[in-house]
Amino acid sequence: MNDLFDAIDPSERPQATIAEGAYLLRGAALAFERNVLIGLDAITARSPFRHMVTPGGFVMSVAMTNCGAAGWVTDRSGYRYDALDPESGERWPPMPESFRRLATAAAEAAGYRGFMPDACLINRYEPGARLSLHQDKNERDFERPIVSVSLGFQRRSSSVA
């Protein structure tokens, strides 16, 4: 599943500064990939990916789910973080330890020592999905990092009997 990073030599994964406080850590998730995918399967078994509806009534093209203490949700009443999955009424699945270790390691590499993630929004971008440029302004603490991980595109194989 490493298509996104195949051209990167494992010994040459430089950190790039995108903007003040924003860093690109090429290949940083590769060491965690297997366990992250196992954790993702556990999360989506409890809280499957879904296409949420914006306050304006538009269905988002990006499929989403969450894990951890709170999840990002949107519906006709607005955008917010909520402890409960609106589809099941249950708490979001717990954050897998592999997610926590990956986020902590990435934050540390970017200079944010002592970071402990408490929530994880998981987006699935299928061909044709898009998310417009936006800025989240409802974070609790603007001094803490937001860690974003891209795992690339997974080819699905099909068999004909």
N, C-alpha and C positions, 0 to 999 in steps of 0.2 A: 504493500500500500504506500510505498514511499515515492510515488511518481513525482510529487511536488519537489522532492529533495534529491532525486537521483543524480542530478548534475553536480551536487556538492560533495567534494572530497571530505570524508569524515574528519580529517586532520585540519581542514580549513573551513571552520564555521565561524567566521568573524561576526562580532557584534557590530551592528550599524546603528548609529543615532539617526532617527527619523526627524525628531523635533525635540525641543527641550523636554526631558522627562519621558520621552517615547523611544523605545529601543527595539530593534529587530534582532532576535537571537536565532539565527538560522540553524535548523537541525536540533534545537535544544530538546524537542519532545521525543526524538527518536529512541532514546534509551528507555522511555516510559511507554512507548507505543503499545506493546502487547497488553500490559496491565490496564492501560487506559481504555483500550477497546473492550476488554473483559468487563471493566466497570461500567462502560457505556451500555453494554448489553443488559446488565442488571438494572440500570436506571430506566432504560426504555421498556423493560418488561413491566415495570410498575407505573411509569408515567410516559406513555408513548409520545413520539413526536406529533405535534399538531400545528395547524396553521391558525394562528390567533387572529382576532378581528380588532382593527384599530378603532379609536374613538369615533372616527369619521365613517365607520362601517365597511372599510376595505379589508379584505382577507389578505394577510401577509403571504408573500410567495415563499418566504423562508420558513421552514418547519422548525419548531422549537420544543425544548423541554428544559427542565432544571433539576438541580440536586442541591442539597445543603439546607441550611436553616431557613432560607427564603428563596423564592423564585420570582423572576421578572415575568409579569403578565400584562396583557393589554386586552381590553374589551370596550364595549360602548361607553363605560363609565370612566375610562382613562388608563394611563400607564402607571404601574406601581410594582413594588415588591410585596409578596404575600407569602406567609408561611404554609399556606395550603394550595394544593393543586386544584384549580377551579373545576377540572373535569371529574376528579374523583372525590373531592372534598377531604382528602387525606393529606397528611404532611408530605412534602416532596421527599423523594428517596434521599438517604444520607449520602454525603459526598464520599466517594471511594478514597481510600488512603492514597492510591496512585495519583488521583487528581490533586490532592493536597500536596503531595511531594513534588509533583511537576510544577505547580503554581509557586510553591515556596522556593524551589530551586531557580526558577525563571526570575522571580522578584529579586532574589539575592544577587543573581548575575547582573541585574540592572541597577543594583545599589540600594534596594529596599530590604534591609535586614530585619528579621523578626516578623515578617509578614505571615499571617495565618488566614487563608481564605475561609469565608463563611458561606458563600453562595456561588453557584455556578450556573450560568445560562449557557445552554448548548444549542447552537444553530446548525441546521443541516441545509446546505445550499446544493440543490439539485440543478442540473442544467436549466437555464432560464430564470432561476431564482435571483432576486436582487434585493439589496438593502441600500437605500439612499443614504447619502452623507447626513449624519445627525450627531448630536451631542447629548449624552445623558446628563441631566442636571439634578437628579434626585439621589445621588450617592450620599452616604452618611459622612464620609471622611475623604476629602479631596487630597489628603496627604498620603493616602494608601494607594498602591498600584491597582490597576485593572489588568489582569493577565489574560491575554487572548492567545489561543493555540489553534493553529491550522494543521489538520492531519492530511489534507489533500483529498483526492478523489479516489474512491474505491470502486474498481470495476466489478460489476456483478456478472457472474457467468451464468449461462443458461444451458440446459441440456435438452436435447430432443430425443424422445424415446422412440 
